[in-house]
Amino acid sequence: MKSTLRSLIALATLAAMPAMAVTYTDSAGDIDPGIANAGGTLDILSMEVANTLSDITFTLTVNGNISSVDWGKFMLGISSGNPGTTTGNGWSRPINMNTPNGGMDYWVGSWVDGGNGMELWAYNGSVWNQTASTASNNIPGSISFTPAANSTLTYTLSLASLGLGVGDTIYFDAYSSGGGGSDSAVDALSNPNVSITAWGGPYTSDGANLSSYTVVPEPSSVALFGMGALLLGRLIRRRK
């Protein structure tokens, strides 16, 4: 009886826990000295990725206070395994992605000026289509900003909007860039070295400088499954 009670308490505790985040780090100061770093905000330090059964969250940390900068752009390239492209992205910037599962098929572009906001783009096998665009959160997700000495930008997207489910693996990279539409990846999360030496780039994320993440069941679901198995086991023992 005591053992069962302890198991139930442990499962209940697990159910209350948030999904575990995976942290990906990038070197500080890996921006070419000839390129402005926007007070450090274009210097990517890390990204945390976590998921629930409905959403996936990317939390980007940069090496500066975004409240004092009004022109930086921050972007996320994702390869989910659908037909993708190894050239270009939703914003037509000189940033590419070459992945083991077909190239980039989703693009998240965000800005810290003009009220802040983000766009979600999807590649349909031939062209990029904008899923939605606004700072008012009418896309299948949201973005939030936390200005600080090391600022964070948190992107939350529904798994459905990326065609993802439990067990699926994505390849991704995060980029910082300037305000010009032809600016490339001033810094890239998955590359510990200088990514470009001139604003125009170009830059390509490939197998040597890509991150990957696998969608996992959230702890509460695992706990409920375990609790059900525990109760079923008790019923079977009682019948015996």
Secondary structure, DSSP 8 states (H G I E B T S, - for coil): -HHHHHHHHHHHHHHTS----EEEE--TT-S-TTS--TTTTTSEEEEEEEE-SSEEEEEEEESS-GGG-SS-EEEEEEE-SSS-BSS--TT--SEEE--TTSSB-EEEEEESSTT-EEEEEEE-SSSEEEEEEESSS-SSEEEEEE-SSS-EEEEEEETGGGT--TT-EEEEEEEEE-SSTT---SEETT-SS---SSTT--EEE-GGG-EEEE----HHHHHHHHHHHHHHHHHHHHH-
